[in-house]
Amino acid sequence: MEPVVGMLYSMVDGNYKRLTIVAGISQEELDYKGPNQKYNSTAQLVRPLAYVDLKWIIKIKGEAVPRELKEKFGPSFDKNDQLPQLKGISLDVLMTDYDHVVQMIKSMCYQLTDKQLHQTVEYENG
């Protein structure tokens, strides 16, 4: 990888590795939404991290997020502008999916150039 691209990858990979903090939590803990079920669960917070990382790297390459990945990881928000509800998805599935994203990012970073990172990239529709 080129130097700046390597730093980008290192940041994404480092953030992903910090998620070891959730290792070993139970399904009940993963789905827990706080008193009166009014907060986001851990699962609801992990899934969007993978989607955001995926969207950034694809946007940097100037491509659209493939439909199958949008369906798997998205949407970013539901119709009420909230994180989508997730319940019953195991930590193993969430982390395996995120690991796949990090591997995709690594593969894409080997194709990116530092010059590509100097362009302005719109994250959402302008």
Residue frames as qw, qx, qy, qz and C-alpha x, y, z in Angstrom:
[[0.000, 0.888, 0.459, 0.000, 0.00, 0.00, 0.00],
 [0.304, 0.601, -0.069, 0.736, 1.05, 3.55, -0.57],
 [0.268, 0.032, -0.591, 0.760, 1.83, 5.46, 2.66],
 [0.351, -0.070, 0.184, -0.915, -1.33, 7.55, 3.05],
 [0.754, -0.077, -0.450, -0.472, -3.57, 4.68, 1.95],
 [0.590, -0.002, -0.745, 0.310, -1.77, 2.50, 4.49],
 [0.017, -0.049, 0.509, -0.859, -2.60, 5.00, 7.23],
 [0.611, -0.076, -0.134, -0.777, -6.26, 4.92, 6.19],
 [0.774, -0.047, -0.613, -0.153, -6.28, 1.14, 6.36],
 [0.396, 0.057, -0.705, 0.585, -4.49, 1.16, 9.72],
 [0.277, -0.106, 0.307, -0.904, -7.11, 3.49, 11.17],
 [0.760, -0.066, -0.276, -0.584, -10.00, 1.33, 9.98],
 [0.739, 0.031, -0.664, 0.108, -8.30, -1.86, 11.13],
 [0.199, 0.141, -0.621, 0.745, -7.37, -0.33, 14.50],
 [0.490, -0.127, 0.162, -0.847, -10.95, 0.76, 15.13],
 [0.823, -0.023, -0.444, -0.353, -12.21, -2.69, 14.19],
 [0.597, 0.090, -0.712, 0.358, -9.76, -4.36, 16.58],
 [0.130, -0.226, 0.468, -0.845, -11.03, -2.16, 19.42],
 [0.722, -0.182, -0.197, -0.637, -14.31, -4.03, 19.17],
 [0.535, 0.042, -0.816, 0.215, -12.71, -6.86, 21.13],
 [0.194, -0.168, 0.493, -0.831, -14.37, -5.03, 24.03],
 [0.744, -0.014, 0.026, -0.667, -17.60, -6.87, 23.12],
 [0.499, 0.232, -0.833, -0.066, -15.97, -10.31, 22.93],
 [0.247, -0.083, -0.908, 0.327, -17.83, -12.86, 24.96],
 [0.369, 0.040, 0.322, -0.871, -20.99, -10.86, 25.63],
 [0.337, 0.276, 0.892, -0.119, -24.20, -12.85, 25.67],
 [0.061, 0.443, 0.659, 0.605, -27.02, -12.55, 23.16],
 [0.255, -0.807, -0.522, 0.106, -29.11, -10.91, 25.86],
 [0.356, -0.637, 0.019, 0.683, -26.42, -8.27, 26.42],
 [0.278, 0.014, 0.553, 0.785, -25.97, -7.77, 22.68],
 [0.076, -0.552, -0.661, -0.503, -29.71, -7.12, 22.24],
 [0.293, -0.623, -0.532, 0.493, -30.22, -5.11, 25.46],
 [0.181, 0.626, 0.297, 0.698, -31.69, -1.68, 24.75],
 [0.072, 0.213, -0.400, 0.888, -31.56, -0.24, 28.24],
 [0.156, 0.341, 0.721, -0.583, -34.34, 0.49, 30.69],
 [0.479, 0.600, 0.356, -0.533, -37.70, 0.61, 28.95],
 [0.670, 0.273, 0.571, 0.388, -36.05, -0.48, 25.68],
 [0.240, 0.943, 0.185, -0.139, -35.41, 3.13, 24.63],
 [0.154, -0.782, 0.483, 0.361, -31.71, 3.06, 23.69],
 [0.687, 0.513, -0.476, -0.198, -29.70, 1.46, 20.90],
 [0.947, -0.268, 0.170, 0.049, -28.45, -2.04, 21.55],
 [0.410, -0.571, 0.573, 0.420, -24.82, -3.02, 21.10],
 [0.568, 0.261, 0.708, 0.330, -25.83, -4.92, 17.95],
 [0.306, 0.888, 0.340, 0.040, -27.42, -1.76, 16.56],
 [0.136, -0.923, 0.260, 0.249, -24.16, 0.09, 17.12],
 [0.547, -0.335, 0.667, 0.380, -21.82, -2.54, 15.65],
 [0.607, 0.471, 0.601, 0.218, -23.60, -3.12, 12.32],
 [0.289, 0.950, 0.119, -0.004, -23.48, 0.54, 11.20],
 [0.349, -0.749, 0.454, 0.334, -19.76, 0.72, 11.94],
 [0.581, 0.000, 0.716, 0.386, -19.16, -1.92, 9.29],
 [0.432, 0.731, 0.505, 0.157, -21.48, -0.16, 6.85],
 [0.009, -0.978, 0.075, 0.196, -19.86, 3.23, 7.34],
 [0.427, -0.537, 0.603, 0.408, -16.37, 1.79, 6.79],
 [0.556, 0.280, 0.718, 0.311, -17.58, -0.02, 3.70],
 [0.316, 0.879, 0.356, 0.026, -19.27, 3.09, 2.27],
 [0.156, -0.893, 0.251, 0.340, -16.23, 5.33, 2.77],
 [0.446, -0.355, 0.685, 0.453, -13.79, 3.10, 0.99],
 [0.474, 0.460, 0.697, 0.280, -16.15, 2.47, -1.93],
 [0.157, 0.957, 0.220, -0.109, -16.93, 6.19, -2.21],
 [0.296, -0.740, 0.410, 0.443, -13.21, 6.99, -2.23],
 [0.451, -0.033, 0.762, 0.463, -12.86, 4.67, -5.21],
 [0.281, 0.265, -0.252, -0.887, -15.67, 6.62, -6.91],
 [0.279, -0.139, -0.892, -0.326, -18.04, 3.68, -7.02],
 [0.627, -0.363, -0.034, -0.688, -21.52, 3.03, -5.72],
 [0.389, -0.249, 0.821, -0.337, -22.11, 0.58, -2.89],
 [0.278, -0.014, -0.870, -0.407, -23.27, -2.65, -4.54],
 [0.635, -0.325, -0.206, -0.670, -26.94, -3.46, -3.95],
 [0.820, -0.198, -0.536, 0.028, -26.20, -6.76, -2.20],
 [0.455, 0.013, -0.500, 0.736, -23.96, -4.99, 0.31],
 [0.267, -0.289, 0.060, -0.917, -26.55, -2.25, 0.89],
 [0.764, -0.299, -0.349, -0.452, -29.10, -4.93, 1.64],
 [0.772, -0.118, -0.549, 0.298, -26.77, -6.85, 3.94],
 [0.449, -0.104, -0.397, 0.794, -25.34, -3.94, 5.96],
 [0.107, -0.144, -0.010, -0.984, -27.82, -1.13, 5.50],
 [0.236, 0.817, 0.118, 0.512, -29.76, 0.93, 5.66],
 [0.299, 0.264, -0.434, 0.808, -27.94, 3.53, 7.72],
 [0.253, 0.055, 0.470, -0.844, -31.24, 4.70, 9.17],
 [0.160, 0.429, 0.888, 0.036, -34.80, 3.42, 9.19],
 [0.044, 0.655, 0.508, 0.558, -37.87, 5.40, 8.10],
 [0.403, -0.879, -0.254, -0.005, -37.85, 7.21, 11.48],
 [0.289, 0.805, -0.362, 0.370, -34.21, 8.30, 11.12],
 [0.668, -0.580, 0.431, -0.176, -33.14, 5.78, 13.78],
 [0.008, 0.423, -0.894, -0.146, -30.60, 2.99, 13.61],
 [0.709, -0.022, -0.536, -0.458, -32.33, -0.09, 12.20],
 [0.760, -0.407, 0.352, -0.365, -33.60, -2.60, 14.75],
 [0.545, 0.343, -0.765, 0.005, -31.44, -5.69, 15.16],
 [0.647, -0.391, 0.480, -0.446, -32.37, -8.52, 17.45],
 [0.934, -0.015, 0.340, -0.107, -31.23, -12.09, 17.61],
 [0.699, 0.635, -0.284, 0.167, -28.20, -11.65, 15.34],
 [0.859, -0.403, -0.074, 0.308, -25.28, -13.31, 17.07],
 [0.230, -0.869, 0.308, 0.311, -22.06, -11.53, 17.90],
 [0.596, -0.163, 0.664, 0.421, -20.24, -14.11, 15.79],
 [0.475, 0.631, 0.542, 0.287, -22.32, -13.17, 12.73],
 [0.029, 0.994, 0.068, -0.076, -21.89, -9.43, 13.34],
 [0.365, -0.744, 0.456, 0.326, -18.13, -9.72, 13.77],
 [0.625, 0.072, 0.671, 0.393, -17.68, -12.16, 10.87],
 [0.387, 0.812, 0.396, 0.183, -19.56, -9.73, 8.63],
 [0.107, -0.974, 0.148, 0.133, -17.42, -6.84, 9.89],
 [0.582, -0.426, 0.576, 0.386, -14.26, -8.91, 9.39],
 [0.601, 0.442, 0.570, 0.345, -15.35, -9.44, 5.78],
 [0.175, 0.972, 0.142, 0.066, -15.70, -5.66, 5.36],
 [0.355, -0.818, 0.375, 0.252, -12.23, -5.06, 6.81],
 [0.643, -0.087, 0.643, 0.408, -10.79, -7.65, 4.41],
 [0.466, 0.724, 0.439, 0.256, -12.57, -5.94, 1.50],
 [0.054, -0.993, 0.069, 0.076, -11.15, -2.61, 2.63],
 [0.543, -0.547, 0.522, 0.364, -7.66, -4.09, 2.81],
 [0.625, 0.266, 0.619, 0.394, -8.01, -5.49, -0.69],
 [0.285, 0.894, 0.298, 0.174, -9.31, -2.15, -2.00],
 [0.283, -0.908, 0.200, 0.234, -6.51, -0.25, -0.29],
 [0.626, -0.233, 0.562, 0.489, -3.97, -2.25, -2.29],
 [0.450, 0.534, 0.556, 0.450, -5.63, -0.82, -5.41],
 [0.027, -0.976, -0.215, 0.024, -5.93, 2.79, -4.19],
 [0.576, 0.333, -0.131, 0.735, -3.30, 5.45, -4.65],
 [0.285, -0.439, -0.363, 0.770, -2.44, 8.29, -2.32],
 [0.026, -0.014, -0.310, -0.950, -3.51, 10.64, -5.12],
 [0.345, -0.446, -0.709, -0.423, -7.05, 9.23, -5.01],
 [0.429, -0.571, -0.592, 0.372, -7.27, 10.23, -1.35],
 [0.207, -0.237, -0.050, 0.948, -6.67, 13.90, -2.21],
 [0.173, -0.326, -0.540, -0.757, -10.05, 14.27, -3.92],
 [0.405, -0.072, 0.390, -0.824, -13.22, 15.51, -2.24],
 [0.243, -0.173, -0.934, -0.194, -15.67, 12.69, -1.63],
 [0.529, -0.279, 0.040, -0.800, -19.33, 13.25, -0.82],
 [0.164, -0.098, 0.934, -0.302, -20.51, 10.73, 1.74],
 [0.367, 0.499, 0.753, -0.224, -24.21, 10.93, 1.00],
 [0.405, 0.667, 0.525, 0.340, -26.24, 12.61, -1.72],
 [0.267, 0.629, 0.026, 0.730, -24.18, 15.81, -1.74]]
